[in-house]
Amino acid sequence: MTEPTIYELSSPGRVGVRYPQPDVPLAELPQDLVRKDLPLPELSELNVIRHFMHLSHLNYSIDSGFYPLGSCTMKYNPKINEEMARLPGFAYTHPLQPIETVQGNLALMYELQEYLKEITGFDAVTLQPAAGAQGEFTGVMIIRAYHKSRGDTKRTKILVPDSAHGTNPATSAMSGYEVVHIPSDSRGNVDIEALRTTCDDTVAGLMLTNPNTLGLFEEQVVEVNRIVHEAGGLVYGDGANLNALLGIARPADLGFDIMHINLHKTFSTPHGGGGPGSGPVAVKGAFKEFLPGPIVEVLEEGDEELPPVFGFYQPTQSIGRVKAFHGHFGMMVRAYTYISVHGADGLRKVSEYAVLNANYLLARMRGTYKVPYDRICKHEFVVEGVWDDAPGVHALDVAKRLMDYNFHPPTNYFPLIVREALMIEPTETETKQTLDRFADVMLKIAEEAHQQPELLREAPHSTPIGRLDEVKAAKELVLCCWLPEQVKN
């Protein structure tokens, strides 16, 4: 039996909200402004609350279940982060206040910059970008500005490996560059020979995701970066997969020049509802003056009696603002809290457990699911969601069937270099019991694919709405699933 809608629960005369008596004279609304055809439901407060609680339970969230979305790092968001972001001194301030009234905010931003510099090995950081994709755009625009400042205008290409993060080609094209794809070798690394033959004086840079979207560490990353540098190009590091490296490897030490950092992935700030994200960009010293500003700095050093005074500086060759004000400050508070709680040793353990969890799941699924690049993975791995002896079953069917077992599907059909890809990232926050339950279900689904393939092809069976025609749904939006009869007619 389906849950009754708020319209079906409506009864004339029921009131959910009672307004206090007005303390100003009443005035009649102009009748031509009053709509009489709005069939608004009449409900008690309790029914309204139950309606919205029911809707909330239909939403899938990290607080309610395992989220194995590869490349997204959907880790648990500790509640202490939320408490800190809601402190009045953070929540009720405004970026247009005089800087002497927001010294605590600026101190947090400055210390977060210092944390991110230490974690990544870079020399300067801007907190302004509002998401990873905007961080990418910022980084490539810095590459463009750097070459232009040197009068080097013949560099028109950005190299993007076929195992790179999915937004890299779009970022390069939006920045005015020609995108040149670099293939992977048999071990899932950048093909060194293909890179050598492509690198010339028209290459502006390489966008490299490490670990890549196969979940594999680039075994020749130092050599890859050296080849690009020898051709006069720069190397941009996509920071989407930083969760595998904390306290173990610093991208700047590996030869990267610029990278963005996803606070909403690695540092546990929420992804929720399409945002707000946060994608700070870190650079080596040679590119500091191209960063978007303003950037927090120490104006006066403190002493035993007085704290330091913080303010802003504007880089001299800045590419310009990429976000109003100074970025998503609430996300900065959450990330700062997460880093402070863990400390250096704790952050290293984050990556160690993320890698351990991924390899444990991979070991349990290996043999039942084909692993196209079968070696030790980092924080995530990719398998094929298809079998030659189970025709008609695809990765999408596996993903939809997972929903019947109350699991969120993993990332589907990415990276594109893997046939029927299922990209799985458990993160460090899941227990062995959760991983075992997920692995058991994945093995069960593989068995069903061979013995009862229709279960997969027709899945999901237990959700409020069955399988949708996703293309049609995107093109023909239906924003209301129920209408009263008088509106329908």
Legacy VTK file of the C-alpha trace (Angstrom):
# vtk DataFile Version 3.0
C-alpha trace
ASCII
DATASET POLYDATA
POINTS 489 float
0.000 0.000 0.000
1.415 3.389 -1.004
1.610 6.324 1.366
-1.353 8.739 0.859
-0.406 12.111 -0.585
-0.996 15.392 1.206
-3.891 16.074 -1.169
-5.563 12.799 -0.258
-5.129 13.593 3.447
-6.608 17.058 3.003
-9.893 17.856 4.707
-11.701 21.238 4.663
-11.139 23.225 7.826
-7.929 21.576 9.008
-5.230 24.077 9.976
-1.529 23.386 10.323
-0.336 26.866 11.284
-2.060 29.512 13.405
-0.749 33.027 12.993
-0.726 35.486 15.911
-3.053 38.470 15.873
-1.546 41.230 13.720
-0.229 44.338 15.444
-0.823 46.536 12.396
-4.092 47.591 10.709
-5.520 44.999 8.315
-5.839 45.836 4.627
-7.773 44.096 1.901
-5.718 42.537 -0.875
-6.641 43.665 -4.380
-8.907 40.933 -5.711
-7.157 40.835 -9.070
-4.000 39.692 -7.249
-5.683 36.866 -5.343
-5.686 33.484 -7.077
-8.791 31.431 -6.378
-7.736 28.339 -8.330
-4.971 27.139 -6.017
-6.120 23.746 -4.648
-3.879 23.918 -1.599
-4.279 21.003 0.824
-5.737 21.651 4.269
-3.834 19.616 6.832
-3.016 19.463 10.506
0.517 20.293 11.598
1.118 16.620 12.439
0.177 15.484 8.935
2.467 18.102 7.391
5.365 16.921 9.546
4.699 13.282 8.697
4.532 14.106 4.992
7.941 15.751 4.942
9.477 13.112 7.207
8.234 10.444 4.800
9.809 12.298 1.878
13.094 12.606 3.765
13.185 8.846 4.299
12.972 8.336 0.545
16.229 10.234 0.127
19.441 8.211 0.193
22.254 9.776 2.202
25.588 8.855 3.711
23.891 8.946 7.114
21.477 6.205 6.043
23.565 3.852 3.928
26.764 2.881 2.116
27.661 5.161 -0.815
30.280 3.391 -2.991
30.372 6.079 -5.715
33.805 5.831 -7.289
35.813 9.056 -7.578
33.301 10.892 -5.365
34.737 9.916 -1.946
31.342 9.889 -0.261
32.702 9.533 3.249
30.820 10.156 6.468
30.572 13.844 7.435
31.371 14.011 11.189
28.756 15.950 13.117
31.381 17.946 15.006
32.109 19.656 11.665
28.505 20.825 11.537
28.592 22.047 15.136
31.690 24.153 14.469
30.243 25.660 11.276
27.159 26.705 13.248
29.064 28.607 15.926
27.612 32.144 15.939
30.987 33.774 15.325
31.242 31.829 12.056
27.619 31.486 10.991
26.503 35.090 11.574
29.396 37.020 10.076
29.490 38.599 6.625
32.452 39.052 4.255
31.749 42.776 3.917
32.311 43.408 7.629
35.397 45.431 8.569
38.321 42.996 8.772
38.999 43.914 12.401
35.618 42.356 13.294
36.305 39.021 11.557
39.861 38.302 12.660
38.849 34.841 13.895
37.434 33.939 10.488
40.566 35.166 8.738
42.769 33.271 11.188
40.911 30.052 10.355
41.235 30.691 6.617
44.953 31.412 6.948
45.599 28.295 9.021
43.582 26.169 6.572
45.770 27.522 3.758
48.836 26.514 5.766
47.402 23.031 6.431
46.699 22.472 2.743
50.161 23.695 1.779
51.758 21.225 4.199
49.535 18.309 3.093
50.195 18.870 -0.632
53.706 20.333 -0.551
52.789 23.481 -2.483
53.810 27.053 -1.658
50.561 29.034 -1.945
46.817 28.379 -1.810
43.624 30.186 -2.755
40.416 29.131 -1.018
38.172 30.946 -3.480
36.995 28.234 -5.951
33.554 26.915 -5.077
33.955 23.359 -6.387
36.442 20.947 -7.885
35.421 21.773 -11.448
35.899 25.476 -10.748
39.251 24.635 -9.180
40.238 22.857 -12.389
39.191 25.874 -14.436
41.206 28.130 -12.131
44.273 25.926 -12.501
44.173 25.796 -16.281
43.573 29.549 -16.476
46.703 29.995 -14.347
48.609 27.833 -16.845
47.300 30.043 -19.643
48.204 33.260 -17.808
51.702 31.973 -17.026
52.523 31.181 -20.656
51.001 34.466 -21.823
53.097 36.430 -19.304
56.214 34.973 -20.928
55.041 35.768 -24.443
54.749 32.059 -25.200
51.582 32.150 -27.305
52.163 29.080 -29.470
51.109 26.646 -26.723
47.605 25.645 -27.710
47.219 22.090 -26.393
46.407 20.440 -23.089
47.186 16.737 -22.733
44.548 14.662 -20.953
45.089 10.937 -20.264
42.151 8.641 -21.015
42.170 7.657 -17.316
41.796 11.271 -16.135
38.911 12.730 -14.173
35.897 13.257 -16.411
35.756 17.046 -16.221
39.354 17.574 -17.385
38.602 17.701 -21.131
35.723 20.145 -20.615
37.894 22.360 -18.414
40.644 22.466 -21.054
38.200 23.262 -23.853
36.487 25.989 -21.803
39.895 27.546 -21.241
40.463 27.791 -24.980
42.786 24.827 -25.434
42.761 21.932 -27.847
42.369 18.653 -25.941
44.806 15.859 -26.854
44.064 12.462 -25.342
46.913 10.261 -24.118
46.226 6.497 -23.985
46.919 4.154 -21.079
49.393 1.272 -21.217
48.650 -2.331 -20.280
49.075 -1.609 -16.552
46.721 1.368 -16.491
49.457 4.026 -16.461
49.994 6.901 -18.869
51.618 5.443 -21.988
55.086 6.966 -21.766
55.933 6.545 -25.457
52.676 8.138 -26.560
53.386 11.021 -24.178
56.896 11.524 -25.563
55.674 11.647 -29.146
52.984 14.182 -28.244
55.060 16.580 -26.144
56.373 19.508 -28.169
56.479 23.303 -27.947
52.719 23.567 -28.570
51.845 21.798 -25.296
50.708 24.122 -22.519
50.333 21.394 -19.937
49.139 18.007 -18.812
46.119 17.390 -16.578
46.970 14.297 -14.559
44.770 12.497 -12.048
46.878 10.477 -9.605
45.739 7.979 -8.476
43.862 7.870 -11.758
40.204 6.976 -12.223
41.123 3.297 -12.427
42.158 3.682 -8.794
45.798 3.079 -9.725
48.879 5.062 -8.739
50.857 6.260 -11.760
53.969 4.100 -11.486
56.075 6.520 -13.565
54.563 9.781 -12.342
57.935 11.496 -11.822
59.035 10.573 -15.352
55.699 11.711 -16.809
56.062 15.108 -15.155
59.698 15.419 -16.249
58.784 14.799 -19.904
56.123 17.529 -19.837
58.442 19.987 -18.102
61.226 19.355 -20.626
58.773 20.324 -23.368
58.067 23.590 -21.527
54.625 22.573 -20.301
53.169 22.581 -16.804
51.536 19.715 -14.921
48.133 20.175 -13.341
47.159 17.669 -10.652
43.483 16.792 -10.360
42.974 16.500 -6.597
39.784 14.445 -6.760
41.602 11.362 -5.467
43.741 12.948 -2.758
42.052 10.701 -0.181
44.534 7.971 -1.169
47.663 10.064 -0.508
47.255 11.933 2.799
50.462 11.778 4.808
51.978 9.321 2.315
52.829 11.324 -0.829
52.718 15.064 -1.521
51.819 15.955 -5.125
54.244 18.883 -5.278
57.099 16.541 -4.339
56.163 14.342 -7.317
56.588 17.222 -9.766
53.100 18.727 -10.029
52.933 22.514 -10.488
49.280 23.220 -9.683
46.381 21.239 -8.260
42.911 21.659 -6.826
41.776 20.056 -3.587
38.201 18.848 -3.098
37.243 19.771 0.468
33.900 18.039 -0.136
35.697 14.767 -0.849
38.942 14.406 1.062
38.088 16.609 4.024
34.511 15.445 4.663
32.560 18.602 3.944
29.110 17.700 2.522
28.337 17.260 -1.161
24.638 17.818 -0.465
22.138 18.875 -3.089
24.665 19.815 -5.748
26.690 21.966 -3.358
28.118 23.822 -1.707
31.441 22.366 -2.680
34.887 23.814 -2.210
37.896 23.421 -4.459
40.940 25.358 -3.218
43.854 25.591 -5.639
47.471 25.122 -4.565
50.503 26.179 -6.625
54.267 26.238 -6.502
55.911 29.567 -5.798
56.446 30.489 -9.460
52.684 30.673 -9.972
51.639 32.351 -6.724
51.061 35.764 -8.288
48.572 34.312 -10.808
46.158 33.028 -8.151
42.682 34.545 -7.851
42.574 36.994 -4.991
42.237 38.358 -2.474
44.111 35.830 -0.322
44.437 35.927 3.459
47.860 36.827 4.828
49.433 37.951 8.099
49.673 41.758 8.170
51.344 41.998 11.571
53.070 39.211 13.456
51.773 38.559 16.949
53.732 38.289 20.174
53.159 37.011 23.699
50.621 39.726 24.398
48.901 40.323 21.064
47.668 37.887 18.404
48.684 38.360 14.777
46.611 40.678 12.587
45.199 39.162 9.399
44.175 40.858 6.178
44.205 40.331 2.428
46.634 40.724 -0.421
45.957 40.735 -4.161
48.368 38.748 -6.384
50.035 41.046 -8.896
49.197 38.990 -12.021
45.960 37.461 -10.770
43.643 35.777 -13.252
40.841 37.590 -11.387
38.085 36.451 -9.112
36.404 33.105 -9.715
33.910 33.416 -6.847
32.115 36.201 -5.018
33.848 37.143 -1.780
36.304 34.491 -0.551
34.723 31.105 -1.293
32.356 28.919 0.727
33.426 29.819 4.249
31.191 27.254 5.965
32.979 24.490 4.057
36.309 25.890 5.174
35.246 25.650 8.814
34.225 22.016 8.337
37.472 21.081 6.592
39.563 22.917 9.185
37.763 21.004 11.938
38.303 17.669 10.190
42.037 18.298 9.720
42.454 19.578 13.296
40.676 16.587 14.824
42.734 14.054 12.872
46.165 15.656 12.986
49.048 14.453 10.822
48.989 10.848 12.032
45.214 10.642 11.771
45.178 11.930 8.192
47.697 9.273 7.199
45.460 6.634 8.748
42.539 8.002 6.709
44.378 7.105 3.505
45.732 3.827 4.843
42.256 2.609 5.752
40.744 3.915 2.507
43.312 1.913 0.533
42.886 -1.137 2.763
39.101 -1.097 2.388
39.301 -0.802 -1.386
41.764 -3.651 -1.730
39.698 -5.842 0.606
36.588 -5.344 -1.518
38.587 -5.907 -4.695
39.954 -9.182 -3.306
36.449 -10.398 -2.491
35.079 -9.538 -5.948
38.081 -10.631 -8.022
37.316 -13.749 -10.039
33.582 -13.157 -10.073
33.930 -9.738 -11.698
36.615 -9.122 -14.302
39.279 -6.611 -13.223
40.702 -5.103 -16.431
43.860 -3.657 -14.814
44.487 -6.159 -12.068
47.016 -4.823 -9.616
46.994 -3.333 -6.136
44.614 -0.393 -6.177
44.533 2.710 -4.030
41.278 4.158 -2.685
39.001 2.770 -5.423
38.880 0.160 -8.168
37.062 -0.588 -11.415
35.504 -3.880 -12.494
33.412 -4.881 -15.497
29.693 -5.254 -14.838
29.190 -7.686 -17.710
29.843 -11.360 -18.432
30.289 -13.087 -21.794
28.288 -16.065 -20.516
25.400 -13.866 -19.270
24.271 -12.099 -22.455
21.839 -9.248 -22.112
23.031 -8.190 -18.648
24.879 -4.885 -18.346
26.535 -2.738 -15.685
23.384 -0.626 -15.443
21.398 -3.742 -14.549
23.857 -4.587 -11.769
23.573 -1.054 -10.443
19.766 -1.076 -10.513
19.629 -4.471 -8.782
21.828 -3.133 -5.973
18.996 -0.763 -5.080
16.794 -3.746 -4.206
19.376 -4.661 -1.574
19.332 -1.110 -0.137
22.722 -0.111 -1.502
23.430 2.996 -3.533
24.875 1.996 -6.935
28.541 2.689 -7.659
29.639 4.970 -10.485
28.584 3.494 -13.847
30.274 3.572 -17.245
33.298 5.533 -16.109
36.148 5.529 -16.909
35.241 5.023 -20.540
38.298 2.847 -21.206
36.709 -0.012 -19.233
33.889 -2.020 -20.791
30.659 -1.704 -18.756
32.583 -0.096 -15.898
31.578 -0.224 -12.244
33.761 2.157 -10.256
33.715 1.400 -6.532
35.127 3.507 -3.676
34.354 2.346 -0.117
36.267 5.174 1.687
37.869 4.702 5.084
34.732 5.263 7.140
32.985 1.959 6.405
33.330 -1.067 8.688
34.372 -4.556 7.613
30.807 -5.707 8.292
29.440 -3.180 5.781
32.075 -4.134 3.217
31.296 -7.831 3.646
27.579 -7.223 3.272
28.196 -5.231 0.080
30.566 -7.888 -1.290
28.049 -10.643 -0.497
25.362 -8.753 -2.407
27.644 -8.125 -5.397
28.459 -11.843 -5.549
24.764 -12.687 -5.241
23.923 -10.326 -8.113
26.585 -11.982 -10.281
24.921 -15.320 -9.546
21.514 -13.883 -10.453
22.946 -12.506 -13.699
23.631 -16.061 -14.801
20.607 -17.832 -13.297
17.820 -15.201 -13.246
18.937 -12.382 -15.567
15.405 -10.932 -15.724
15.754 -9.928 -12.056
18.547 -7.579 -13.082
17.065 -6.361 -16.357
13.805 -5.369 -14.636
15.336 -3.971 -11.437
14.758 -2.148 -9.201
11.726 -3.957 -7.795
11.476 -2.523 -4.273
11.742 1.230 -4.839
8.759 3.640 -4.969
9.377 4.098 -8.709
10.718 1.391 -10.999
13.283 1.754 -13.739
12.926 5.019 -15.610
13.642 5.906 -19.174
16.393 8.276 -18.068
16.771 10.016 -21.423
13.037 10.662 -21.659
12.917 11.768 -18.023
15.598 14.378 -18.695
13.869 15.678 -21.832
10.265 15.575 -20.628
10.329 16.787 -17.051
7.357 15.962 -14.835
7.834 17.940 -11.654
4.646 16.850 -9.885
3.867 13.165 -9.416
0.260 13.722 -8.248
-2.385 16.313 -9.056
-5.903 16.674 -7.718
-8.677 15.839 -10.181
-9.808 19.437 -10.611
-6.313 20.420 -11.792
-5.939 17.388 -14.048
-9.236 18.272 -15.729
LINES 1 490
489 0 1 2 3 4 5 6 7 8 9 10 11 12 13 14 15 16 17 18 19 20 21 22 23 24 25 26 27 28 29 30 31 32 33 34 35 36 37 38 39 40 41 42 43 44 45 46 47 48 49 50 51 52 53 54 55 56 57 58 59 60 61 62 63 64 65 66 67 68 69 70 71 72 73 74 75 76 77 78 79 80 81 82 83 84 85 86 87 88 89 90 91 92 93 94 95 96 97 98 99 100 101 102 103 104 105 106 107 108 109 110 111 112 113 114 115 116 117 118 119 120 121 122 123 124 125 126 127 128 129 130 131 132 133 134 135 136 137 138 139 140 141 142 143 144 145 146 147 148 149 150 151 152 153 154 155 156 157 158 159 160 161 162 163 164 165 166 167 168 169 170 171 172 173 174 175 176 177 178 179 180 181 182 183 184 185 186 187 188 189 190 191 192 193 194 195 196 197 198 199 200 201 202 203 204 205 206 207 208 209 210 211 212 213 214 215 216 217 218 219 220 221 222 223 224 225 226 227 228 229 230 231 232 233 234 235 236 237 238 239 240 241 242 243 244 245 246 247 248 249 250 251 252 253 254 255 256 257 258 259 260 261 262 263 264 265 266 267 268 269 270 271 272 273 274 275 276 277 278 279 280 281 282 283 284 285 286 287 288 289 290 291 292 293 294 295 296 297 298 299 300 301 302 303 304 305 306 307 308 309 310 311 312 313 314 315 316 317 318 319 320 321 322 323 324 325 326 327 328 329 330 331 332 333 334 335 336 337 338 339 340 341 342 343 344 345 346 347 348 349 350 351 352 353 354 355 356 357 358 359 360 361 362 363 364 365 366 367 368 369 370 371 372 373 374 375 376 377 378 379 380 381 382 383 384 385 386 387 388 389 390 391 392 393 394 395 396 397 398 399 400 401 402 403 404 405 406 407 408 409 410 411 412 413 414 415 416 417 418 419 420 421 422 423 424 425 426 427 428 429 430 431 432 433 434 435 436 437 438 439 440 441 442 443 444 445 446 447 448 449 450 451 452 453 454 455 456 457 458 459 460 461 462 463 464 465 466 467 468 469 470 471 472 473 474 475 476 477 478 479 480 481 482 483 484 485 486 487 488
